[in-house]
Each structure stands twice: as structure tokens, then as C-alpha cells.
Amino acid sequence: MNQNPSPNHKQRSDLESLARQWISLWCAPVDWGLFDRLHADNFEDCSSAGRANDKQGFAQGLADFVRVFPDLKAQTDDLVVDLGSNRVAVRWSAAGTNRERYLGTGPTGKLTCITGIEIIEIERDRITRRWGEWDITAHTGHV
């Protein structure tokens, strides 16, 4: 039996660390160097919300997000790691002041809480695929 994992096989701590770094990107200002290091060139956003589903489209979505919430701070609330598929599920929360219209609301000028769940797939220390769902409506007075 081969005791050496393949180069693509990661340890739980490696995947958790990468996922936490990824969520840290959602804090203003964005570390675009880290963004580039974490995302594979062939990154696919499977929940692109109408924007381009590639790395550039996801970057634009993130840039829009922190422009609307310029004091945005995000945190990782829970992580679930699947070592067999190199996937991590992340439950996260963020808060920031809504300065522009976003997802049909605002600008409110008020602190807005956003929650979400993301699943990321990792190959060779880079995120290759992402699925995600967010909830902003429950925290802004719109249902």
C-alpha cells in the first residue's frame, strides 16, 4: 500500500487554512495578490449570479462587494472538510455599511449583516471551483 499521498491530496489543516484565507479576502481592502495566489487560472464559479463564471468575473464580483460595503469585515463561522474530494464547506458572516444599491437594496447607510455558505474545491493549493449562496435580505429589513 502506498503511504505517500498524491501531490493533490491535502491535509485537513492545509484545506482549512486555505479556506480561512479565502474568506479573509472579503474584508476591505481586498488583498489582490492573495486573491491571485488562491484562485487557479481555470477557476469556475458555479454560482456566478449572472456575472462571468471565471476568475475575472469572480474578482469583479468581489470588487463590487467591497465597493458597496467599504468597511466590510468577514469571518469564518464553520468549516467542514471532505478530504476525499479536497472540498471545504464554509459558513461565513460579514458586516459592512451599505453605501450603494446591492442585490436590490440600498443604499441604506446602515450596518448590514450578510451570511452565506460556500463550497470550494481545491487542487494543487488553488481553488478551482466554487458554489455559494448568500442571505442579505433578512438583515436589511426587506423580505
C-alpha positions in Angstrom: 0.0 0.0 0.0 1.3 3.4 -1.0 1.8 5.5 2.2 2.7 8.7 0.2 -0.3 10.8 -0.7 -0.6 12.2 -4.2 0.6 15.8 -4.8 -3.1 16.8 -5.0 -4.0 15.2 -1.6 -4.1 17.7 1.2 -4.1 17.5 4.9 -7.2 18.8 6.8 -5.2 21.7 8.3 -4.0 22.8 4.8 -7.5 22.9 3.4 -8.9 24.7 6.5 -6.1 27.3 6.3 -6.7 27.9 2.6 -10.5 28.3 3.2 -9.9 30.8 6.0 -7.5 32.8 3.8 -10.2 32.8 1.1 -12.8 34.2 3.4 -10.3 36.9 4.6 -10.4 38.2 1.0 -13.9 39.5 1.7 -12.5 42.2 4.0 -11.9 45.7 2.8 -9.4 46.4 1.3 -9.0 43.2 -0.7 -5.6 41.6 -0.9 -5.5 41.1 -4.7 -2.1 39.4 -4.6 -3.6 36.7 -2.2 -6.7 36.5 -4.5 -4.5 35.6 -7.4 -2.4 33.1 -5.4 -5.6 31.3 -4.1 -7.5 31.0 -7.4 -6.5 28.7 -10.2 -6.3 30.3 -13.7 -9.1 27.9 -14.7 -11.3 28.8 -11.7 -15.0 28.2 -12.3 -17.7 30.0 -10.3 -20.7 27.6 -10.3 -22.9 30.3 -8.6 -21.9 33.3 -10.6 -25.2 35.3 -10.1 -25.2 36.4 -13.7 -21.6 37.6 -14.0 -18.9 35.8 -15.9 -18.2 32.5 -14.2 -14.4 32.7 -14.4 -11.7 34.1 -12.2 -12.0 37.6 -13.6 -15.8 37.5 -13.1 -15.4 36.4 -9.5 -12.8 39.1 -8.9 -15.2 41.7 -10.3 -18.0 40.4 -8.0 -15.7 40.8 -5.0 -14.6 44.3 -6.1 -18.2 45.3 -6.4 -19.0 43.7 -3.0 -16.3 45.7 -1.1 -17.2 48.9 -3.1 -20.8 48.7 -1.8 -19.6 47.8 1.7 -16.3 49.7 2.0 -15.8 48.8 5.7 -16.7 45.1 5.1 -15.3 42.5 7.6 -16.0 38.8 7.0 -15.3 35.9 9.3 -15.4 32.1 9.0 -18.1 30.7 11.3 -17.8 26.9 10.5 -15.7 24.7 8.2 -16.5 21.2 7.0 -13.7 19.4 5.2 -14.0 16.5 2.8 -10.5 15.1 2.3 -11.6 12.7 -0.3 -12.7 15.4 -2.7 -10.5 18.2 -1.5 -13.6 20.3 -0.8 -14.4 22.6 2.0 -17.8 23.9 3.0 -17.6 27.3 4.7 -20.4 29.0 6.7 -19.5 32.7 7.0 -20.8 36.0 8.1 -19.9 39.6 7.2 -20.9 43.1 8.2 -20.4 46.4 6.5 -22.1 49.7 5.9 -24.3 49.7 2.7 -23.1 52.7 0.6 -24.6 51.7 -2.8 -27.5 49.7 -4.2 -26.7 45.9 -4.0 -28.9 42.9 -4.7 -31.9 45.1 -4.9 -31.4 47.0 -1.7 -29.8 50.2 -0.6 -28.0 52.3 -0.2 -29.2 52.3 3.4 -26.1 53.9 5.1 -26.6 51.3 7.8 -24.5 48.4 9.0 -25.7 45.3 7.1 -25.1 41.7 8.1 -24.6 39.1 5.3 -24.4 35.4 5.8 -23.5 32.6 3.4 -22.4 29.1 2.7 -19.7 28.3 0.2 -18.2 25.1 -1.1 -14.8 25.3 -2.6 -12.8 22.7 -4.5 -9.0 22.8 -4.2 -6.4 21.3 -6.5 -2.6 21.9 -6.1 -3.1 24.6 -3.4 -5.5 26.7 -5.6 -9.3 27.0 -5.7 -10.6 25.6 -8.9 -14.4 25.7 -8.3 -16.8 27.5 -6.1 -20.6 27.1 -5.2 -22.2 29.6 -2.9 -25.5 31.0 -1.5 -25.8 34.3 0.4 -28.5 35.9 2.5 -28.7 39.6 2.8 -32.4 40.3 2.8 -33.1 39.1 6.3 -30.8 41.7 7.8 -31.8 44.8 5.8 -35.5 45.0 6.6 -36.5 43.5 3.2 -38.1 40.1 3.0 
